[in-house]
Amino acid sequence: MIELPTMAPSFAAALRARGYTTLTPVQDAVLGVGEEDLLVSAQTGSGKTVAFGIAVGTTILGGRESFDDAAVPLALVVAPTRELALQVERELSWLYAGTGARLATCVGGMDYRTERRALGRGAHIVVGTPGRLRDHITRGSLDLGAVRAVVLDEADEMLDLGFRDDLEFILAAAPDDRRTLLFSATVPRSIEELASRFQRDARRVSVKSETDQHADIEYRQVVAAASDRENAIINTLLFHDSQSAIVFCHTREAVRHLASRLGDRGFSVVALSGELSQAERTNALQSMRDGRARVCVATDVAARGIDLPNLDLVIHADIPSNPDTLLHRSGRTGRAGRKGVCTLIVPTHRRGAAARVLKMAKLHAEVVAAPSVAMIEERQRERILNDPALGTTPEEGEADLVRALLETHGAESLAAAYVRLQSASQPSPEELIEVDLHPKRERREHSGEGAARGAGKPSRDHREFEGGVWFRVSIGHRHRADPRWLLPLICKSGGVKGRDVGSIRIYDMETQFQITRERADAFAAAVEKNGTGEAGITIRRVPRGQEGAPPRRVTRRPSGWFRPAGWPAAPRPDRAGARRSADVPAIAQAPRPSGASRSRTSRTRGSRTAPAVRGGLVSKRCIVSQC
């Protein structure tokens, strides 16, 4: 029960209805100030919107319990982004519900004529972004002559985004005797200069120091190979299985790419970036709020002020470039006393950058490996066994159907169907390259014998099954075969899980892999019936005694060999020097990862590819694929 004599009864009733039992530190500090100008610094997620809502209310209500008819605005709130402005309007709507206040928004990207009509009907409080507010003032649709309080929310962000001229124009249009409140997560010199120019003897209110913030957020560094960055994101999402998660990227292109990748994998995902229209951005956030989407991939446009319910996981797909970006991104979770997890996806070569930004932000993050397939499957097993829905009793209208199902199929069959249904609803985890979490140890291995053997390359030799059955697939090194896309192909073709596939050995023209003895016959039957689904790729059982010994193929042109008339010519490289042979399957046509070495048989000179010269003779690949 909130009992504060200085608070309007309508505000106290609104807070009780919202579930408040006490005020947050920033709300309590602002409430007892009086009518002074304020410069407030407080951590993100501390309840600043309700704080300045209450503070402004005492000024514009003037001791009354409700407002009269709206003529001209009495209060103005300026926010840096469209999403934050709309969120502020929603928060103030329930806070002022009992006062009869009218609110209007002036936000870039929305219909200008609709906003103009709303202002013409009258509004007690106007919330908007700097550019659109200036536009309305210039065109005469917004009159600030009677404004008694102005709030600049996230003032440091507005200055960083280049809104200084717009803010100075807006403040100059308001009366000199107004009350000005600046709210900011940090107070750099630029904010102090703005306060000294447009505020009168402002009281500085610092609720919480920078070193104490984010106490409710658990930080982790997920170390992965550079080529496994997206796979590590997928496995992290599957391991936590959060009701609401947000993944931050640096660029709009990265947002498009990652959102598409996650959507293809079966995640309910939305994208949020500056290139979207306001309607698209609003729909994306609403999808997250009502549960239609569970993952939001966003640029830093969502790093400030966005408050999504039940958001308990933040993933930095790209390492933040500075500590402020890290803190603001991470502050989307762990808000208002809720716990949250913040995960930085750290490629092995970027460990130093992650350590530096964490040190500057005065944060400690546990270094962990990306969740493996086994860890995700075990977590999924725990969720199924502990599903609260399994402990409910049938309702009256369901009892007859439940009894009929038990009599027809039996409890064991129903349980098996439930397990399959739950497994099918989750995307499949990714196989990841194992990395060493200790950099010093890793440097020793790469500088010694381990590096010479190709340590760190995708390999499953350590999973060789005793008594397992060997199969061969008709693609190898020449077709850019890689375990990370071979494994899903094998599992899909034979209807098996990743745990049923053992060692994968890639040779020049084919790949051999193991299947557990118990699943081998069913796997062979499924492959024979359905094939692989990829043109030109076949899977056959390896005859006993030929495991690990692929058929020998001639890879050099014999001495004196010539091409008879009518024989196919050798595949020619294109102008960029990239070989596109007809026997390379479409699934393997993806570009090589950055840093991949060129073929040893050629070297690039400008835009042409010249054959390598060995001992004065030109060596070329055999022009017949099956010679």
C-alpha positions as CSV (number, residue, x, y, z in Angstrom):
1,M,0.0,0.0,0.0
2,I,1.5,3.3,-1.1
3,E,0.9,6.1,1.5
4,L,2.6,9.3,0.4
5,P,0.9,12.5,1.4
6,T,2.7,14.5,-1.3
7,M,1.5,12.3,-4.1
8,A,-1.8,12.9,-5.9
9,P,-4.4,10.3,-5.0
10,S,-5.0,9.4,-8.6
11,F,-1.3,8.6,-9.0
12,A,-1.3,6.4,-5.9
13,A,-4.3,4.5,-7.1
14,A,-2.7,4.0,-10.5
15,L,0.5,2.6,-9.0
16,R,-1.4,0.2,-6.7
17,A,-3.4,-1.0,-9.7
18,R,-0.2,-1.6,-11.5
19,G,1.2,-3.8,-8.7
20,Y,3.6,-1.3,-7.1
21,T,4.1,-1.8,-3.4
22,T,6.9,0.7,-3.0
23,L,8.6,3.3,-5.1
24,T,12.0,2.8,-6.7
25,P,14.9,4.9,-5.5
26,V,14.8,7.3,-8.4
27,Q,11.0,7.8,-8.0
28,D,11.3,8.4,-4.3
29,A,14.2,10.9,-4.9
30,V,12.3,12.9,-7.5
31,L,9.1,13.0,-5.6
32,G,10.5,15.0,-2.6
33,V,12.3,17.7,-4.6
34,G,9.5,20.2,-5.1
35,E,9.3,22.6,-8.1
36,E,13.0,22.8,-8.9
37,D,14.7,22.0,-12.2
38,L,16.3,18.6,-12.1
39,L,19.3,16.9,-13.7
40,V,18.8,13.2,-12.9
41,S,21.2,10.4,-13.6
42,A,20.0,6.9,-12.9
43,Q,20.7,3.4,-14.3
44,T,18.6,2.1,-17.1
45,G,15.4,0.2,-16.1
46,S,15.1,2.1,-12.8
47,G,11.6,3.5,-13.4
48,K,12.6,6.9,-14.7
49,T,9.4,7.3,-16.8
50,V,7.1,6.9,-13.8
51,A,9.5,9.2,-11.9
52,F,9.2,12.2,-14.2
53,G,5.5,11.4,-14.8
54,I,4.9,11.9,-11.1
55,A,7.2,14.9,-10.9
56,V,5.6,16.7,-13.9
57,G,2.1,15.8,-12.5
58,T,2.6,17.8,-9.3
59,T,3.5,20.8,-11.5
60,I,0.8,20.8,-14.1
61,L,-2.1,19.7,-11.8
62,G,-1.4,22.5,-9.4
63,G,-3.0,20.7,-6.4
64,R,-6.1,19.6,-8.4
65,E,-7.2,16.0,-8.7
66,S,-8.0,16.1,-12.4
67,F,-7.5,18.3,-15.5
68,D,-9.9,20.7,-17.1
69,D,-10.6,20.6,-20.8
70,A,-7.4,20.6,-22.9
71,A,-6.7,23.8,-24.8
72,V,-2.9,24.0,-25.2
73,P,-0.3,21.6,-23.9
74,L,0.9,21.9,-20.3
75,A,3.8,19.4,-20.5
76,L,6.2,18.3,-23.2
77,V,8.3,15.1,-23.1
78,V,11.1,14.7,-25.7
79,A,12.6,11.2,-26.4
80,P,15.4,10.2,-28.8
81,T,13.7,7.4,-30.7
82,R,10.2,6.6,-32.0
83,E,10.0,3.4,-29.9
84,L,10.9,5.2,-26.7
85,A,8.5,8.0,-27.3
86,L,5.6,5.6,-27.9
87,Q,6.6,3.6,-24.8
88,V,6.6,6.8,-22.7
89,E,3.2,7.6,-24.0
90,R,1.9,4.1,-22.9
91,E,3.4,4.5,-19.4
92,L,2.0,8.0,-18.9
93,S,-1.4,6.8,-20.2
94,W,-2.0,4.4,-17.3
95,L,-0.3,6.7,-14.8
96,Y,-2.6,9.6,-15.7
97,A,-5.7,7.5,-16.3
98,G,-7.5,8.9,-13.2
99,T,-6.8,12.5,-14.0
100,G,-8.6,12.8,-17.3
101,A,-5.5,13.8,-19.1
102,R,-5.3,13.8,-22.8
103,L,-2.0,12.7,-24.4
104,A,-0.8,13.2,-28.0
105,T,2.3,11.9,-29.8
106,C,4.4,13.6,-32.4
107,V,6.7,10.9,-33.8
108,G,8.7,10.7,-37.0
109,G,7.4,8.1,-39.4
110,M,3.8,8.4,-38.3
111,D,1.0,10.1,-40.2
112,Y,1.5,13.9,-39.9
113,R,-2.1,14.7,-40.6
114,T,-3.4,12.4,-37.8
115,E,-1.0,14.0,-35.3
116,R,-2.1,17.5,-36.4
117,R,-5.8,16.7,-35.8
118,A,-5.0,15.2,-32.4
119,L,-3.1,18.5,-31.4
120,G,-6.1,20.5,-32.8
121,R,-8.5,18.6,-30.5
122,G,-6.3,19.5,-27.5
123,A,-3.8,17.6,-25.4
124,H,-2.5,18.2,-21.9
125,I,0.7,16.3,-22.4
126,V,2.6,15.9,-25.7
127,V,5.3,13.2,-26.2
128,G,7.5,13.2,-29.3
129,T,10.8,13.0,-31.0
130,P,12.9,16.1,-31.7
131,G,12.6,16.3,-35.4
132,R,8.9,15.9,-35.6
133,L,8.2,18.2,-32.7
134,R,10.2,21.0,-34.4
135,D,8.3,20.3,-37.6
136,H,5.0,20.8,-35.8
137,I,6.2,24.0,-34.0
138,T,7.4,25.4,-37.3
139,R,4.1,24.8,-39.1
140,G,2.1,26.2,-36.2
141,S,0.3,23.0,-35.2
142,L,2.0,22.9,-31.8
143,D,1.9,25.8,-29.5
144,L,4.3,25.7,-26.5
145,G,3.2,29.1,-25.1
146,A,1.5,27.5,-22.0
147,V,3.9,24.7,-21.3
148,R,4.8,24.5,-17.6
149,A,7.2,21.6,-17.7
150,V,9.6,20.1,-20.3
151,V,11.2,16.7,-19.9
152,L,14.3,15.6,-21.9
153,D,14.4,11.8,-21.6
154,E,17.7,10.0,-22.5
155,A,19.2,13.5,-23.1
156,D,22.7,12.1,-23.6
157,E,21.4,9.8,-26.4
158,M,19.7,12.8,-28.1
159,L,22.9,14.7,-28.2
160,D,24.9,11.7,-29.5
161,L,22.3,11.4,-32.3
162,G,22.9,15.0,-33.4
163,F,19.6,16.5,-32.1
164,R,21.3,19.5,-30.3
165,D,19.9,22.1,-32.7
166,D,16.4,20.6,-32.5
167,L,16.5,20.6,-28.7
168,E,17.7,24.2,-28.5
169,F,14.9,25.2,-31.0
170,I,12.2,23.4,-28.9
171,L,13.4,24.8,-25.6
172,A,13.6,28.3,-27.0
173,A,10.0,28.0,-28.1
174,A,8.8,27.2,-24.5
175,P,8.3,29.9,-21.8
176,D,11.3,30.9,-19.8
177,D,9.6,30.2,-16.5
178,R,8.9,26.6,-17.3
179,R,10.3,23.7,-15.3
180,T,13.0,21.7,-17.1
181,L,13.9,18.1,-16.2
182,L,16.8,16.3,-17.8
183,F,17.0,12.5,-17.4
184,S,20.1,10.6,-18.5
185,A,21.9,7.4,-17.8
186,T,25.2,9.3,-17.8
187,V,26.1,13.0,-17.4
188,P,28.9,13.8,-19.8
189,R,30.2,17.4,-20.3
190,S,27.7,18.0,-23.2
191,I,24.8,17.4,-20.8
192,E,26.2,19.7,-18.2
193,E,26.6,22.5,-20.8
194,L,23.0,21.9,-22.0
195,A,21.7,22.0,-18.4
196,S,23.6,25.2,-17.6
197,R,22.1,27.0,-20.6
198,F,18.5,25.9,-20.3
199,Q,18.0,25.2,-16.6
200,R,17.8,27.5,-13.6
201,D,19.9,26.3,-10.6
202,A,19.0,22.7,-11.4
203,R,19.3,20.2,-8.6
204,R,21.6,17.2,-9.4
205,V,20.1,13.9,-8.4
206,S,22.3,10.8,-8.8
207,V,20.5,7.7,-7.6
208,K,23.0,5.0,-8.3
209,S,26.6,5.0,-9.3
210,E,27.8,3.5,-12.6
211,T,29.7,0.7,-10.7
212,D,26.6,-0.6,-9.1
213,Q,24.4,-0.9,-12.1
214,H,23.3,-4.2,-13.7
215,A,23.5,-6.1,-10.5
216,D,20.6,-8.3,-11.6
217,I,22.3,-9.3,-14.9
218,E,24.5,-12.3,-15.2
219,Y,27.2,-11.7,-17.8
220,R,28.8,-14.5,-19.9
221,Q,31.3,-14.7,-22.7
222,V,30.5,-17.5,-25.1
223,V,33.8,-18.3,-26.9
224,A,33.4,-19.9,-30.3
225,A,35.4,-20.4,-33.5
226,A,35.0,-17.5,-35.9
227,S,33.1,-19.6,-38.4
228,D,30.7,-20.8,-35.7
229,R,29.5,-17.4,-34.6
230,E,25.9,-17.8,-35.9
231,N,25.8,-21.5,-34.8
232,A,26.8,-20.4,-31.3
233,I,23.9,-17.9,-31.3
234,I,21.5,-20.6,-32.4
235,N,22.6,-23.0,-29.6
236,T,22.5,-20.2,-27.0
237,L,18.9,-19.5,-27.9
238,L,18.0,-23.2,-27.7
239,F,19.8,-23.7,-24.4
240,H,18.0,-20.9,-22.6
241,D,14.7,-21.3,-24.4
242,S,13.7,-17.8,-23.2
243,Q,10.1,-16.5,-23.6
244,S,11.6,-13.3,-24.9
245,A,15.2,-12.6,-26.2
246,I,16.9,-9.9,-28.1
247,V,20.0,-10.3,-30.3
248,F,22.0,-7.1,-31.1
249,C,24.0,-6.6,-34.3
250,H,26.0,-3.6,-35.5
251,T,24.5,-3.1,-39.0
252,R,21.1,-3.3,-40.7
253,E,22.5,-5.8,-43.2
254,A,23.6,-8.1,-40.3
255,V,20.1,-7.8,-38.8
256,R,18.5,-8.9,-42.1
257,H,20.9,-11.8,-42.5
258,L,20.6,-13.1,-39.0
259,A,16.9,-12.7,-38.8
260,S,16.5,-14.6,-42.0
261,R,18.8,-17.4,-40.8
262,L,17.0,-17.8,-37.5
263,G,13.6,-17.7,-39.3
264,D,14.8,-20.5,-41.6
265,R,15.8,-22.6,-38.6
266,G,12.3,-22.4,-37.1
267,F,12.6,-19.6,-34.6
268,S,9.7,-17.1,-34.2
269,V,11.7,-14.0,-35.0
270,V,11.2,-10.3,-35.9
271,A,13.7,-7.7,-37.0
272,L,14.1,-4.2,-35.8
273,S,16.3,-1.5,-37.4
274,G,16.3,2.0,-38.7
275,E,15.5,1.0,-42.3
276,L,12.0,-0.2,-41.3
277,S,8.9,2.0,-41.4
278,Q,7.4,3.1,-38.1
279,A,4.5,0.8,-38.6
280,E,6.8,-2.2,-39.2
281,R,8.8,-1.3,-36.1
282,T,5.7,-1.0,-34.0
283,N,4.3,-4.3,-35.2
284,A,7.6,-6.0,-34.4
285,L,7.6,-4.8,-30.9
286,Q,4.0,-5.7,-30.4
287,S,4.7,-9.2,-31.6
288,M,7.3,-9.5,-28.9
289,R,4.9,-8.1,-26.3
290,D,2.0,-10.4,-27.1
291,G,4.2,-13.5,-27.5
292,R,3.8,-14.1,-31.2
293,A,7.5,-13.7,-31.6
294,R,10.2,-14.8,-29.1
295,V,13.4,-13.5,-30.6
296,C,14.1,-9.9,-31.8
297,V,17.2,-9.2,-33.9
298,A,17.9,-5.5,-33.7
299,T,20.5,-2.7,-34.2
300,D,21.2,-0.2,-31.5
301,V,17.9,1.5,-32.3
302,A,16.5,-0.9,-29.6
303,A,19.3,-0.3,-27.1
304,R,17.6,2.6,-25.4
305,G,14.4,2.8,-23.5
306,I,12.7,-0.3,-24.9
307,D,11.0,-2.3,-22.2
308,L,9.8,-5.8,-23.3
309,P,8.0,-7.9,-20.8
310,N,9.8,-11.1,-19.6
311,L,12.9,-10.3,-21.6
312,D,15.5,-12.4,-19.7
313,L,18.1,-12.9,-22.4
314,V,20.3,-10.4,-24.3
315,I,22.8,-11.7,-26.9
316,H,25.5,-9.5,-28.4
317,A,26.1,-11.1,-31.8
318,D,28.7,-8.4,-32.4
319,I,31.0,-7.2,-29.6
320,P,30.0,-3.7,-28.5
321,S,32.5,-1.1,-29.6
322,N,32.3,0.9,-26.3
323,P,31.2,0.4,-22.7
324,D,28.2,2.7,-23.1
325,T,26.8,0.6,-25.9
326,L,27.3,-2.6,-23.9
327,L,25.5,-1.2,-20.8
328,H,22.6,0.2,-22.8
329,R,22.1,-3.0,-24.8
330,S,22.4,-5.2,-21.7
331,G,20.0,-2.9,-19.8
332,R,17.0,-4.3,-21.8
333,T,17.0,-7.2,-19.3
334,G,17.4,-7.2,-15.5
335,R,14.9,-4.3,-15.2
336,A,12.9,-3.4,-12.2
337,G,14.3,-6.1,-10.0
338,R,13.9,-8.9,-12.6
339,K,16.9,-11.2,-13.3
340,G,18.5,-11.5,-16.7
341,V,21.3,-13.1,-18.7
342,C,23.6,-11.1,-21.0
343,T,25.7,-13.2,-23.4
344,L,28.6,-11.9,-25.6
345,I,29.4,-14.1,-28.6
346,V,33.2,-13.9,-28.7
347,P,35.1,-15.4,-31.7
348,T,38.5,-16.7,-30.5
349,H,40.4,-14.0,-32.3
350,R,38.3,-11.2,-30.6
351,R,38.9,-12.2,-27.0
352,G,41.0,-9.2,-26.4
353,A,38.3,-6.8,-27.6
354,A,35.7,-8.4,-25.4
355,A,38.0,-8.2,-22.4
356,R,38.7,-4.5,-23.0
357,V,35.1,-3.4,-23.3
358,L,34.1,-5.4,-20.2
359,K,36.9,-3.9,-18.2
360,M,36.0,-0.3,-19.3
361,A,32.4,-1.0,-18.3
362,K,33.6,-2.4,-14.9
363,L,31.8,-5.7,-15.5
364,H,32.9,-9.3,-15.0
365,A,31.7,-12.0,-17.4
366,E,32.2,-15.7,-17.0
367,V,34.0,-17.4,-19.9
368,V,32.1,-20.4,-21.1
369,A,31.9,-22.6,-24.2
370,A,28.9,-22.4,-26.5
371,P,26.2,-25.0,-25.5
372,S,26.8,-28.3,-27.2
373,V,24.2,-30.6,-28.7
374,A,24.4,-32.9,-25.7
375,M,23.8,-30.0,-23.3
376,I,20.8,-28.7,-25.3
377,E,19.3,-32.2,-25.5
378,E,19.7,-32.6,-21.7
379,R,18.1,-29.3,-21.1
380,Q,15.2,-30.2,-23.4
381,R,14.7,-33.4,-21.5
382,E,14.5,-31.5,-18.2
383,R,11.9,-29.1,-19.7
384,I,9.7,-32.0,-20.9
385,L,9.9,-33.9,-17.6
386,N,9.1,-30.7,-15.6
387,D,6.5,-29.2,-17.9
388,P,3.7,-27.7,-15.7
389,A,1.1,-28.8,-18.2
390,L,1.7,-32.4,-17.2
391,G,0.5,-31.8,-13.7
392,T,-2.9,-30.5,-14.6
393,T,-6.1,-32.6,-14.4
394,P,-8.5,-32.8,-17.3
395,E,-11.3,-30.2,-17.4
396,E,-14.9,-31.2,-17.6
397,G,-15.1,-31.0,-21.4
398,E,-11.9,-32.9,-21.9
399,A,-12.4,-35.9,-19.6
400,D,-14.3,-38.1,-22.2
401,L,-11.6,-37.4,-24.9
402,V,-8.8,-38.2,-22.4
403,R,-10.3,-41.5,-21.5
404,A,-10.9,-42.4,-25.1
405,L,-7.3,-41.7,-26.0
406,L,-6.0,-43.8,-23.1
407,E,-8.3,-46.7,-24.1
408,T,-7.4,-46.5,-27.8
409,H,-3.6,-45.9,-27.7
410,G,-2.4,-46.5,-24.2
411,A,-0.3,-44.3,-21.9
412,E,3.1,-45.3,-23.4
413,S,2.1,-44.4,-27.0
414,L,0.6,-41.0,-25.8
415,A,3.8,-40.2,-23.9
416,A,5.9,-41.0,-27.0
417,A,3.7,-38.8,-29.2
418,Y,4.1,-36.0,-26.7
419,V,7.9,-36.3,-26.7
420,R,8.0,-36.3,-30.5
421,L,5.7,-33.3,-30.6
422,Q,7.9,-31.3,-28.2
423,S,11.1,-32.3,-30.0
424,A,9.6,-31.3,-33.4
425,S,8.6,-27.8,-32.0
426,Q,12.3,-27.0,-31.3
427,P,14.9,-26.2,-34.0
428,S,17.8,-28.7,-34.2
429,P,21.0,-27.6,-32.4
430,E,24.3,-27.1,-34.4
431,E,27.5,-29.1,-34.1
432,L,30.3,-26.7,-33.1
433,I,34.0,-26.8,-33.4
434,E,35.6,-27.4,-30.0
435,V,37.7,-24.4,-28.8
436,D,40.1,-24.0,-25.9
437,L,38.8,-21.6,-23.3
438,H,42.4,-20.9,-22.1
439,P,44.2,-18.6,-24.6
440,K,47.7,-19.3,-23.4
441,R,47.2,-23.1,-23.7
442,E,45.7,-22.5,-27.1
443,R,48.7,-20.5,-28.4
444,R,51.0,-23.3,-27.3
445,E,49.0,-25.9,-29.2
446,H,48.8,-23.8,-32.4
447,S,52.5,-23.1,-32.3
448,G,53.5,-26.8,-31.9
449,E,52.5,-30.2,-33.1
450,G,48.7,-29.6,-32.7
451,A,48.8,-26.9,-35.3
452,A,50.7,-29.1,-37.8
453,R,48.0,-31.7,-37.5
454,G,45.3,-29.1,-38.3
455,A,44.0,-28.7,-34.7
456,G,40.7,-26.9,-34.5
457,K,39.3,-28.1,-37.8
458,P,35.8,-29.7,-37.9
459,S,36.3,-33.4,-37.0
460,R,34.3,-36.2,-35.4
461,D,37.0,-38.8,-35.3
462,H,36.8,-38.9,-31.5
463,R,33.2,-40.3,-31.7
464,E,34.1,-43.5,-33.5
465,F,31.6,-46.2,-32.4
466,E,32.6,-49.7,-31.5
467,G,30.8,-52.0,-33.9
468,G,29.4,-49.1,-35.9
469,V,28.5,-49.5,-39.6
470,W,30.4,-47.3,-42.2
471,F,28.7,-45.5,-45.0
472,R,30.0,-43.3,-47.8
473,V,28.6,-40.2,-49.4
474,S,29.7,-39.2,-52.9
475,I,31.2,-35.8,-52.0
476,G,34.6,-35.0,-50.6
477,H,37.2,-32.2,-50.4
478,R,36.9,-31.3,-54.0
479,H,33.2,-30.6,-53.4
480,R,33.9,-28.5,-50.3
481,A,32.5,-31.1,-48.0
482,D,32.3,-29.9,-44.4
483,P,30.9,-31.7,-41.3
484,R,28.8,-28.7,-40.4
485,W,26.5,-29.2,-43.4
486,L,27.2,-32.9,-44.0
487,L,25.8,-33.9,-40.6
488,P,22.3,-32.3,-41.1
489,L,22.3,-33.8,-44.6
490,I,23.0,-37.3,-43.2
491,C,20.5,-37.0,-40.3
492,K,17.7,-35.8,-42.7
493,S,18.4,-38.4,-45.3
494,G,18.4,-41.4,-42.9
495,G,16.0,-40.2,-40.2
496,V,18.6,-40.3,-37.4
497,K,19.7,-37.9,-34.7
498,G,23.2,-36.4,-34.5
499,R,24.1,-38.7,-31.6
500,D,23.6,-41.7,-34.0
501,V,26.4,-40.4,-36.3
502,G,29.9,-41.1,-35.3
503,S,33.2,-40.3,-37.0
504,I,33.1,-38.4,-40.3
505,R,36.2,-38.7,-42.5
506,I,36.5,-36.5,-45.5
507,Y,38.6,-37.8,-48.4
508,D,39.4,-36.3,-51.8
509,M,36.3,-37.5,-53.7
510,E,34.1,-39.0,-51.0
511,T,33.3,-38.9,-47.3
512,Q,32.9,-41.9,-45.0
513,F,30.9,-41.8,-41.8
514,Q,29.7,-44.1,-39.0
515,I,26.2,-45.0,-37.9
516,T,25.5,-46.9,-34.7
517,R,24.9,-50.6,-35.1
518,E,21.4,-50.3,-33.8
519,R,20.3,-47.7,-36.3
520,A,22.4,-48.9,-39.3
521,D,19.7,-51.1,-41.0
522,A,17.0,-48.5,-40.6
523,F,19.3,-45.8,-41.9
524,A,20.2,-47.8,-45.0
525,A,16.6,-48.5,-45.8
526,A,15.6,-44.9,-45.4
527,V,18.4,-43.7,-47.7
528,E,17.6,-46.3,-50.3
529,K,13.9,-45.3,-50.3
530,N,14.1,-41.5,-50.1
531,G,17.6,-40.7,-51.3
532,T,19.4,-37.5,-50.0
533,G,17.2,-34.9,-51.5
534,E,20.3,-33.3,-53.1
535,A,21.0,-33.7,-56.8
536,G,24.2,-35.7,-57.5
537,I,24.7,-36.8,-53.9
538,T,24.3,-40.5,-53.0
539,I,24.9,-42.5,-49.8
540,R,25.9,-46.2,-49.9
541,R,27.0,-48.7,-47.3
542,V,30.8,-49.3,-47.3
543,P,31.6,-53.0,-48.0
544,R,33.2,-54.8,-45.0
545,G,37.0,-54.5,-45.0
546,Q,37.1,-51.3,-47.1
547,E,36.5,-48.8,-44.2
548,G,38.9,-45.9,-44.4
549,A,40.2,-47.0,-47.8
550,P,38.4,-44.9,-50.5
551,P,38.8,-46.0,-54.2
552,R,42.0,-44.7,-55.7
553,R,41.6,-42.0,-58.3
554,V,44.2,-40.5,-60.7
555,T,44.5,-36.9,-59.9
556,R,47.5,-36.1,-62.3
557,R,47.6,-36.2,-66.0
558,P,49.7,-39.2,-67.2
559,S,52.8,-38.5,-69.2
560,G,52.1,-38.1,-72.8
561,W,48.3,-37.9,-72.3
562,F,46.2,-36.0,-74.7
563,R,42.5,-35.3,-75.0
564,P,40.8,-37.3,-77.8
565,A,38.3,-35.6,-80.1
566,G,34.8,-35.6,-78.5
567,W,36.1,-35.8,-74.8
568,P,34.8,-33.0,-72.5
569,A,37.2,-30.1,-71.9
570,A,38.4,-29.2,-68.5
571,P,36.2,-26.8,-66.5
572,R,37.6,-23.4,-66.9
573,P,37.9,-20.9,-64.1
574,D,35.7,-17.8,-64.2
575,R,37.3,-14.3,-64.4
576,A,37.3,-14.0,-60.6
577,G,39.4,-17.2,-60.4
578,A,36.6,-19.1,-58.5
579,R,36.2,-22.7,-59.8
580,R,32.5,-23.7,-60.4
581,S,32.6,-27.3,-61.4
582,A,29.5,-29.1,-62.5
583,D,30.1,-31.8,-59.9
584,V,29.9,-29.4,-56.9
585,P,26.5,-29.8,-55.3
586,A,24.3,-26.7,-54.8
587,I,24.5,-27.2,-51.0
588,A,28.2,-26.7,-51.1
589,Q,28.3,-23.6,-53.4
590,A,28.4,-21.2,-50.4
591,P,31.4,-18.9,-50.5
592,R,34.5,-19.9,-48.5
593,P,34.8,-18.3,-45.1
594,S,37.1,-15.3,-44.8
595,G,40.7,-16.3,-44.4
596,A,40.4,-19.6,-46.3
597,S,43.5,-20.4,-48.2
598,R,43.5,-20.7,-52.0
599,S,44.1,-23.9,-53.8
600,R,47.8,-24.9,-54.0
601,T,47.5,-25.6,-57.7
602,S,47.1,-22.0,-58.7
603,R,47.9,-18.5,-57.6
604,T,46.1,-15.3,-58.4
605,R,47.8,-12.5,-60.5
606,G,45.5,-9.5,-60.5
607,S,42.1,-10.7,-61.8
608,R,43.5,-13.8,-63.6
609,T,44.4,-17.2,-62.3
610,A,47.8,-18.6,-63.4
611,P,48.8,-22.3,-63.0
612,A,51.5,-23.1,-60.5
613,V,54.9,-23.9,-62.0
614,R,56.7,-26.8,-60.4
615,G,60.2,-27.7,-61.7
616,G,59.7,-25.8,-64.9
617,L,56.6,-27.8,-65.8
618,V,53.0,-26.7,-65.6
619,S,50.8,-29.0,-63.5
620,K,47.0,-29.1,-64.0
621,R,44.2,-31.0,-62.5
622,C,42.9,-34.0,-64.4
623,I,40.2,-32.9,-66.8
624,V,38.2,-36.1,-66.4
625,S,36.3,-36.3,-63.1
626,Q,36.2,-40.1,-63.0
627,C,39.5,-41.2,-64.6
